Amino acid sequence: MAPKVLISDKLSAAAVQIFKDRGIEVDFRPELGKDKEALAAVIGDYDGLAIRSATKVTPSILENATNLKVVGRAGIGTDNIDKEAASKKGVIVMNTPFGNMITTAEHAIAMMFAVARQLPEASASTHAGKWEKSKFMGVELTGKTLGVIGAGNIGGIVCDRARGLKMKVVAYDPFLSHEKADKMGVEKVELDELLARADFITLHVPLTDQTRNILGRENLAKTKKGVRIINCARGGLVDEEALAELLKSGHVAGAAFDVFAVEPATENPLFNLPNVVCTPHLGASTTEAQENVALQVAEQMADYLLTGAVSNALNMPSVTAEEAKVMGPWIKLAGHLGNFIGQMTDEAVTAINILYDGAVAEMNLEALNCSLIAGIMKTISPEVNMVSAPVIARERGIQISTTNQEQSGAFEGYIKVTVVTEKRERSIAGTVFSDGKPRFIQIKGINIEAEVGEHMLYTTNEDVPGIIGKLGSMLGDHKVNLANFTLGRSTAGGEAIAIAYLDEEIGEDVVAALRDTGLFQQVKPLEFDVA
């Protein structure tokens, strides 16, 4: 059955057509974006939800989203999506961070010009029939120092444009290396130095616990007298009350804001102050940007629903279409390894240690981790997937560690997982053969070569004669057909393991009968999704 997508905000006809051309059923119902009850009533029918800013993806919406796999936001901001609730539900949240970069950067530059030359007030005065030429004395941008807080995608474009305007650019960004800053032609500085030197300050960071009120009262007091502040990033980055006081005192010469702590902003401390330019969150509002993000989100969602490729996800590692082709068998292997050890573990898990060896160590380890953790957690909560598993593991206080190493043995690559509980440790390793099929290659330190079957029976015993025959005869007595068999042992006469491949799931009566023989230390039926 073809995936089904709901578009609950206004997206272009070209974006709708992308879904259709890819064989995805799509319903275009933009009226639902402002009707949460109607959206909640129908969301259970859809695999994907494409939105802009009007639709609010709340926990109550997600509770009804029984089939939902992905929410795609045409734009950068995802404040209207409860990402924690989506992650717990196993729903990928995507945005389109590159479709409106230029548009937003250009708006910041335009706002900087507007506040430097008091253009809105001068325009209003002139429209009113006044000719107050001497009232609107501005400043040049040439030769001024621009402080850029956040020199990532959008901030980097602002830096480039500012240099073209012959401004000196200093940037504060903990993730900006000195080498990258040199290539950009900007000076990397700490925040206090930026505040002390900048004639203009522009913000280009997301709103996080670390960036909230990054220009709070204390930091605003450190700014250079006569500074002008531009915020086209996110409301909440600047203490608007404190800024209004500094504007009134004359310490801050002007401000230009496109975003506010509360939106829609019908009232604000910055409103109606002299030399404050305000726009209603227009950063991405150009024809080109709106079309770009709509097309981009449609392509991303279609790729995920049809091929498993993940782009620009906020709650899951990205996996390109090319990676998905190469990594597909390894992602399956990771899930099977996790599922095997999860089914074998009855106690609470305290830690998961994952080793990647050889070729697999060069792959997207975050995605492999998610698959492996999901395999383990599915034994606790069957509805868990690659998105929700790390969240659930974190909530349970499970410590997860990852190690990668160069090829160390006969296999080009392998994955080994060790689960730690309060009572014991269990480990299993696996690889992918040239036929693309996952194999278990080591269990409890005992080498073995075992394919993954839908219905399997795992046993451990002392390596003595007659065990295999007894196992086979007892399965036969219970009308259980033995399809295949794999053995391994530590040493002659030591611990031995066996994996039996069965045609169907076995009942607890068969398991109990095998345990009652006293020949087996462990008897564990295992089930795997091999589709």
PyMOL commands that set and color helices and strands:
alter all, ss='L'
color gray80, all
select helices_A, chain A and resi 13-21+30-34+36-45+59-64+83-89+101-117+119-127+153-164+178-184+191-197+217-221+240-249+287-307+321-344+359-362+365-377+388-395+467-477+508-516
alter helices_A, ss='H'
color red, helices_A
select strands_A, chain A and resi 4-7+25-28+48-51+70-73+92-94+145-149+168-172+187-188+200-203+227-231+252-257+276-278+349-358+399-405+413-421+425-432+438-443+446-451+455-462+482-489+495-502+520-527
alter strands_A, ss='S'
color yellow, strands_A
deselect
rebuild
show_as cartoon
